[in-house]
Amino acid sequence: AQKVTQAQTEISVVEKEDVTLDCVYETRDTTYYLFWYKQPPSGELVFLIRRNSFDEQNEISGRYSWNFQKSTSSFNFTITASQVVDSAVYFCALSEAHDTDKLIFGTGTRLQVFP
Amino acid sequence: DAGVIQSPRHEVTEMGQEVTLRCKPISGHNSLFWYRQTMMRGLELLIYFNNNVPIDDSGMPEDRFSAKMPNASFSTLKIQPSEPRDSAVYFCASTRTTGNSNQPQHFGDGTRLSIL
């Protein structure tokens, strides 16, 4: 069965520290898609990135980077030089090719960045 | 471009009352999703539509919940009668679904529902 695990419930760091949010997924499909969403204190859900299972290249966007490793079924998210504005709940999600419309969300990791 | 628009942003009502949540998807998107977020259960998919047709409503908790999509630019989620355990944040999301391409879902700001 498909599943997304975010084992870290809550992480606290001090500004300028680097932080990595873990995401492990389970799927039987060979084609699937992985996502990260951010939910700041204001409550909205903001799309950050999508990755398909055939593209294992790591991605960097400013201070954000993503490490996709099929061998360990992981899609980890690193924030470099964290800032207070990064404080949010971050969700990892999976959709499978046979039912691409359905997103399976992890339980989220709450990141608190202190000044 | 306007994002997904949900109304109301907040709703407080007494149990037993009918509640209607509204959603306008992003123009050009043909799939629409309703989610519920609670502390206990996280984000749950309630129902989704493709080209205005309900595809999967297996997440709808019970018959008190119903959803409609009368046209491509409007959907409603109705709870009748409402109960305190329905208190949650309800999100609407939309995306453009084409064949096997999987585009990201874009979420509205949510409706925070409190049933007293």
Chai-1 contact restraints between the chains, C-beta under 6 A:
chainA,res_idxA,chainB,res_idxB,connection_type,confidence,min_distance_angstrom,max_distance_angstrom,comment,restraint_id
A,Y33,B,N102,contact,1.0,0.0,6.0,A-B,restraint_1
A,G43,B,G110,contact,1.0,0.0,6.0,A-B,restraint_2
A,E44,B,D109,contact,1.0,0.0,6.0,A-B,restraint_3
A,L45,B,F107,contact,1.0,0.0,6.0,A-B,restraint_4
A,F47,B,P104,contact,1.0,0.0,6.0,A-B,restraint_5
A,R50,B,P104,contact,1.0,0.0,6.0,A-B,restraint_6
A,S95,B,N102,contact,1.0,0.0,6.0,A-B,restraint_7
A,T100,B,N102,contact,1.0,0.0,6.0,A-B,restraint_8
A,D101,B,S31,contact,1.0,0.0,6.0,A-B,restraint_9
A,D101,B,Y48,contact,1.0,0.0,6.0,A-B,restraint_10
A,F105,B,L43,contact,1.0,0.0,6.0,A-B,restraint_11
A,T107,B,G42,contact,1.0,0.0,6.0,A-B,restraint_12
